[in-house]
Amino acid sequence: MANNMVVTYVKRYRMEIDLSELPPLIDLPEGYYWVAWHRAMLDHHARVKFRCFHDELDARIFPCLGQEDGCQRLMREISSRKGFIPQATWLLGDSVGYVGTVQGVADRTGTGMIQNLGVVPEARGRGLGAALLLKSLHGFRSVNLRMGSLEVTAENRGALSLYRKIGFRRSRTLYKAIQEG
């Protein structure tokens, strides 16, 4: 039986920001509100994460993002890490439900790492991604972290533009293998 799996490589960037130079928080548009991390909100984070990523390239790179149970497992794993930062973990809601999510963890060096920043497709284009990003970064700063970091797929031009506008600078280029077929 022939192996029809094809390995392709996706370019990703690690980006960093000095948390002492953060722009101020952004006011949310009318009708949106913040929900701080609480363990009881884990399922909501997972559902929003799935809605944000299941049809995106990142779900091919990280298959767990393309499955509801995968997003549940990922949220349990993130929230149980030693470096999990509740102050950098937020849901964004509106009158219909939850429309955005972000999680934050500190790595071994004390850098705050943004995890899975996402806004559901129907709520994009309103500045909510920037608001979520800044809320999480300010959360890192509130627990005395000095640097923030994230990884982004190079093809995600919208995200790259947002991160640069906030003040992130590319620090490293990475390649992630994807098996398809």
C-alpha positions as CSV (number, residue, x, y, z in Angstrom):
1,M,0.0,0.0,0.0
2,A,1.5,3.3,-1.1
3,N,1.8,6.2,1.3
4,N,0.0,9.2,-0.2
5,M,0.9,11.5,2.6
6,V,2.6,14.8,1.4
7,V,4.6,16.9,3.8
8,T,4.4,20.6,3.3
9,Y,6.0,23.3,5.3
10,V,4.3,26.5,6.5
11,K,6.3,29.6,7.4
12,R,5.5,31.1,10.8
13,Y,7.0,34.0,12.6
14,R,7.7,34.4,16.3
15,M,7.1,38.0,17.2
16,E,8.0,39.9,20.4
17,I,7.0,43.1,22.1
18,D,8.5,45.0,25.0
19,L,5.6,45.3,27.5
20,S,6.9,48.6,28.9
21,E,6.0,50.2,25.5
22,L,2.4,49.0,25.2
23,P,-0.2,51.2,23.6
24,P,-3.2,51.9,25.9
25,L,-6.2,49.6,26.1
26,I,-8.8,50.1,23.5
27,D,-12.4,50.8,24.4
28,L,-14.7,48.1,23.1
29,P,-17.4,49.0,20.6
30,E,-20.9,49.5,22.1
31,G,-22.6,46.2,23.0
32,Y,-19.3,44.2,23.7
33,Y,-18.0,43.2,27.1
34,W,-15.1,41.5,28.8
35,V,-15.4,38.2,30.7
36,A,-12.4,37.5,32.9
37,W,-11.0,34.0,33.2
38,H,-12.7,31.6,35.5
39,R,-12.5,27.8,35.3
40,A,-16.2,27.6,34.8
41,M,-15.7,29.5,31.5
42,L,-13.3,26.8,30.0
43,D,-16.1,25.3,27.7
44,H,-17.0,28.8,26.4
45,H,-13.3,29.5,25.5
46,A,-13.1,26.1,23.7
47,R,-16.3,26.7,21.7
48,V,-15.2,30.2,20.7
49,K,-11.8,28.9,19.8
50,F,-13.3,26.2,17.5
51,R,-15.6,28.8,15.8
52,C,-12.6,31.1,15.2
53,F,-10.2,28.5,13.8
54,H,-12.0,25.5,12.4
55,D,-12.1,26.9,8.8
56,E,-8.7,28.6,8.9
57,L,-5.2,27.5,7.9
58,D,-4.2,27.2,11.5
59,A,-6.6,24.2,11.9
60,R,-4.5,22.4,9.2
61,I,-1.3,23.3,11.0
62,F,-2.7,22.4,14.4
63,P,-5.5,19.9,13.9
64,C,-6.9,20.2,17.4
65,L,-8.2,23.7,16.4
66,G,-10.4,22.1,13.7
67,Q,-12.2,19.9,16.2
68,E,-14.5,20.8,19.1
69,D,-13.1,18.1,21.4
70,G,-9.6,19.2,20.3
71,C,-10.3,22.7,21.4
72,Q,-11.6,21.4,24.7
73,R,-8.4,19.4,25.3
74,L,-6.2,22.4,24.3
75,M,-8.1,24.7,26.8
76,R,-7.7,22.1,29.6
77,E,-4.0,21.8,28.8
78,I,-3.4,25.6,28.6
79,S,-5.3,26.4,31.7
80,S,-3.5,23.7,33.8
81,R,0.1,24.8,32.8
82,K,2.3,26.0,35.5
83,G,2.7,29.4,33.7
84,F,-1.0,30.0,32.9
85,I,-1.8,33.7,33.4
86,P,-5.5,34.3,34.2
87,Q,-5.0,38.0,34.0
88,A,-4.1,37.5,30.3
89,T,-7.0,35.2,29.5
90,W,-10.2,36.7,28.3
91,L,-13.5,36.1,26.5
92,L,-15.2,38.8,24.6
93,G,-19.0,38.8,24.5
94,D,-21.9,40.6,22.8
95,S,-25.7,40.3,23.1
96,V,-25.7,37.0,21.2
97,G,-22.9,35.2,23.0
98,Y,-19.1,35.0,23.0
99,V,-17.2,36.2,20.0
100,G,-13.5,36.3,20.9
101,T,-11.0,34.5,23.1
102,V,-7.3,34.8,24.1
103,Q,-5.2,32.9,26.6
104,G,-1.8,33.8,28.1
105,V,0.9,31.7,29.6
106,A,4.4,32.6,30.8
107,D,7.3,30.6,29.4
108,R,10.4,29.4,31.4
109,T,12.1,32.8,30.7
110,G,9.2,34.8,32.1
111,T,8.0,36.0,28.7
112,G,4.2,36.2,28.3
113,M,3.1,34.0,25.4
114,I,-0.2,34.8,23.6
115,Q,-2.2,31.6,22.9
116,N,-4.9,31.3,20.2
117,L,-6.1,34.8,19.9
118,G,-9.3,34.6,17.8
119,V,-12.4,36.5,16.8
120,V,-15.3,34.6,15.2
121,P,-15.7,35.4,11.5
122,E,-19.0,37.3,11.8
123,A,-17.5,39.7,14.4
124,R,-14.2,40.5,12.5
125,G,-13.3,44.0,11.2
126,R,-14.5,45.9,14.4
127,G,-11.1,46.2,16.2
128,L,-12.0,43.3,18.5
129,G,-8.7,41.4,17.8
130,A,-6.7,44.5,18.7
131,A,-8.7,45.0,21.9
132,L,-8.2,41.3,22.9
133,L,-4.5,41.4,22.2
134,L,-3.9,44.5,24.2
135,K,-6.1,43.3,27.1
136,S,-4.0,40.1,27.3
137,L,-0.7,42.0,27.0
138,H,-1.7,44.4,29.8
139,G,-2.5,41.3,31.8
140,F,1.0,40.1,31.3
141,R,2.3,43.5,32.4
142,S,0.1,43.4,35.5
143,V,1.9,40.3,36.8
144,N,5.3,42.0,36.1
145,L,6.3,40.3,32.9
146,R,8.6,42.4,30.7
147,M,8.2,40.8,27.3
148,G,5.3,39.4,25.3
149,S,5.5,36.9,22.4
150,L,3.3,35.1,19.9
151,E,3.6,33.0,16.8
152,V,1.7,33.7,13.6
153,T,1.4,32.0,10.2
154,A,3.2,34.2,7.6
155,E,0.2,33.9,5.3
156,N,-2.1,35.5,7.9
157,R,-1.6,39.1,6.5
158,G,-4.4,40.6,8.7
159,A,-2.9,39.3,11.9
160,L,0.7,40.3,10.9
161,S,-0.6,43.8,10.2
162,L,-2.3,44.0,13.6
163,Y,0.7,42.7,15.5
164,R,3.1,45.2,13.8
165,K,0.6,48.0,14.4
166,I,0.6,47.2,18.2
167,G,4.4,47.1,18.3
168,F,5.4,43.5,17.8
169,R,8.7,42.8,15.9
170,R,9.6,39.6,14.2
171,S,12.3,37.8,16.2
172,R,12.5,34.4,14.4
173,T,11.2,32.5,11.4
174,L,10.0,29.0,11.9
175,Y,8.7,26.3,9.6
176,K,6.0,23.9,10.7
177,A,5.5,20.6,8.9
178,I,2.0,19.6,7.9
179,Q,1.2,16.1,6.7
180,E,-1.7,16.1,4.1
181,G,-3.1,13.5,1.8
